[in-house]
Amino acid sequence: MRGATNEQPFRVHLIFYDELKSVQVVPLGGVPSAIANNEGAGGMLHGSDDVASFIAGIEIDSIVQTRQLADQPLTFERVFHLRAPSQIISEIERRFEARWEADVKILEGEPLTEGDTAALSYFEDIVLGSTRLRPIEGFHLTREWFARRQRSAG
């Protein structure tokens, strides 16, 4: 991490509203609320190419998968992975494919595994991270990335 401190690395929350077609980006942790409120960061991504461009553009190198456990409503399971940007996109796409496969099992009357049940959860989100950035650096990179994209869109 640049300028190493005791700070946690930068994390960004991706919330999927329609798989990779509509993805909300919310930077996490360590950013003073005055900065976050006045400078706003984050935004919406549309499609896997947009998500891939964002991941590469702000030096994302890890994925944290989070899901709520069905039998324990206030308990979350988190799995951390270090990945290249292309691997992160592949992992996200595989999760959505698992949902589709579970749907097919239901339609065909096949029993569901625990993994199938997890894939059917309504709310889907993933936390990505950069082990090389402090939260404030990631916050500013995220804000700048969305500002550049808006300028280029005209």
C-alpha angles and dihedrals in degrees: 000000000000113000091009115228136151088274120121116249120265116280130187126195119222115198115195116212097170105010107267093337094082120020127170116211119209120175113222139215140353098040115121110244092233089061094043093048096046100037102032119202135195130048142170129312123200121204135351093283091057091047091048091050091051093048093050093041096059100036098253110180105164142048127209113196114206130185135165114243110241095217094045107044096191096044124092130196117215127192118187123207133177108217144160114251093258091050091051091056091047091051092051092048091049090055091055091046088055089056091052091048091051090051090054091051090054092049091049093047095243120149116259124234122219088260091053091051091050091049090057094058111130099223116059125186138153130198116216126192147190116218088195097059136069115225094256091051092050091046091054093044090051092049091047092047092055092044091052091049092050092049092049091050087060 
